[in-house]
């Protein structure tokens, strides 16, 4: 499968193996956010939950030294293939978020984590749902990234993360602030529900996470270690 992003700055056309998250609107928003940062030769970038490697390739094209991490074997393979196809030198590691890079720090951390609320408290261990299911409140991975970010950011370093407003933007900002980072929302987009949200409308309404709207709000959050 070959996929392209549809919003913001596009990382370009990429291969996505079955079960690997194909670049979508959230990918495009985060790619656009990367373009707003001072990324160039010598900038060390960490892409957490790289999936297809779209953001890692995009950052590498901007001149950064990029390390990409994903827990799924197929995602790691896909990211490596896309790096080769794009002729970009990217270090792709298999691991659980920042545990894959112990003791290392970066100028910028980017992440498009799973963030869709699901009926199960347990996270899937395989299959395509692993790319979007994030527990009952959609925050299973978002919270972990918020908590881990300060330790992997250098002074002046920046975290860029995209997620749905369904998993509570204010909670993310508050959690990052308590972790010692200056956090703001720098971009937003309203997009039509995709197949996953359409299939979960009843559940999301029962949880009080969704009203009658048929558009999902995506947010880009920027948090800086001052």
N, C-alpha and C positions, 0 to 999 in steps of 0.2 A: 504494500500500500504506500502511495506517495501522498503526503499531506502538505497543506500550506496554511499559514495563519491568515486571519481575516480582519484583524484590528491592529492599529498601531504600526510600528516598524516591523516588517516581516523578516524573520531569520532565513527565509527562502524555503525551497521545496526540499523535503527530507523523506527518507525511507522510515516507515514505522512497521516493525514486525508485529504479528498478531499478539494481542494482549498488552501492547505498549501504547501509552497515551499519545495520541496524535496531536500535534500543535493546533490549538484553537484560539478563541478570542482572548482567553486569559494569557496565553503565551505571547500573543501580539502586544497586549498591554504592557507586559513586563519587558519585552524587547524594546518598546518605546521608552520605558523608564530607564533602561540601560543606556540608551542614547543620550539621556540628559545628564549622565554622570561623566566625570573626567576620567574616562578609561582610555588607556594607551599603553605603549610599551613600558613594561615594568609594573603594571597594575596586576596584582594577584587577585583572582576571582575564584570563588567557590560556588558551584551550582549544586544545590541540595535537591535531590529527587529529580534528576536530570531527564528521566524518561527517554525521549527520542534524542536528546542532546541538542535540541533546537536553541536553547538559550546559551549553552556552552559554545556552540559554533558561532552564534551571533557575537558573544563577548570576545571570542578569539579573533574574529574578523575586525573588531574594533582595536585589536592590538594587545589584548590582555593575555597574561599567563593563566590558563584556566585549568582548574581541577573540577571534575564532575563526579557526583556520587549518586548511586541508586542501589536499593536493596534487591531489586529484581534482576535476575541474570539476563533475561531477554532485553531489558532496558539497557544494561551495561553493554551488551553486544550491539544493540541498535545505535547507541551513542558513539561507540567506537567506529562502526561502519560509516556513520554520517560524518564523523571527524575526518576519516580517510577520504571520503568522497568530496568533502569541502576543502581538502588539502590544508587542514588546520591541525596543529600539534596540541592535543588536549589529553590530559591525564584523566582516565576514566576508572574509577574504583568502585568495587561492590562493597557496600556496607550500610550500616544503619545511621543515617544522618552524619553528625559530626564525629561519631565514633570511628568513622573511616579515616579521619585525619587527626589523630591524637597529637596534641601539643602544637599544632600549626595555627597560624593566624593569617588573616587576609584583609585586603583593602576593601573588598566588596563581597558580600554574600547575597546570592539571588536564590529565590525558591518559589516554585509553583506547586505547593504540596497538595495532597488529597484534602478536600475540605467540604465534601457533601455529607450532610447528616444522613444517617442510615438507621434502620430499625434495630440493628444489632449493636451491642456494646463492643463486640469483638471485631477486630480488623481482619479482613480477608488475608490469607497467606499466599494466595495465588489467584490467577485469572485477571481479567481486565478491571474488575471492580476494585482491585488493589490500588488502582490509579486515582480513584475518586472517593471511595468510602472512608469516612473519618470519624466513626462513632456516632452516638446519639445526637451530639450537639455540633458535630463537624469540626471539632477542635483538637482531636487526638494528636495530630501532627503539628498543627499551628502552634499549640501551646508549647510543645517540645522545642520548636524552632525559636520561639520567643525566649525561652529560658536558656537555650544554648548559645544564642547569638553573641552576647557580650564576651564570652570566652574565646571566640574565634575571630572577633573583629579587632583590628589594630586601632590605636587612638586616631580618631577622625574617620574610621571605617564606617561603611554603610551597609545595612541590610535592606534589600528590596524584596518584598513578598506580595504576592497577589492571592486573594481569596474572595469568596462570595460574602456578601453582607448577611447571608443567612446564618453564618456562624459568628456573627456579632463583631462588627468592626470596633466598637468602643472597648470591648474586652481585650482585643488585641492591642490597641493603643495603650490601655491601662497596664497591661502585663509588661509591655516593652518599657514603659515609663518606670515601673517598679524595678525593672532589671537595670535601670540606669541609662537608658537610651532616650534620645529625643525623637519621638515618633509622630508622624503626620500622615494623612492621606494625601497623596499627590496626584492621583488620577482615579477616575470612575468611568464605568460604562454600563449601560443597560442593554441586555441582550435577551432574545427570546429563549424560553425554556428549551433545553435539549431533551433527548429521549430519557435520560436518567431522572431529571427533575419532573418531567411530565408523568413518569411512572410513580413518583413519590408524592404527588400533590396532596393526596388524602392524608398520608402520614405527616407531612410537614404542617398541614393545617391543624391536625390533632395536637401537634407539639407546640402550636402557637407561633411557629416560625414563618408562616406564610398566610397571607390574606387572599384576596381575590385577584391579585396582580398576576400577570402572565409574563412578566419580564424579571430577569434576575439582575441584580446589581453586583458588578465586580469592582473591587477596590484594589489599588496599589498602595501599599504602605511602605514608607521610607523611614528607617530608624537609624540614627547616627550615634556612634560612640564618641562623645566629646572629650 
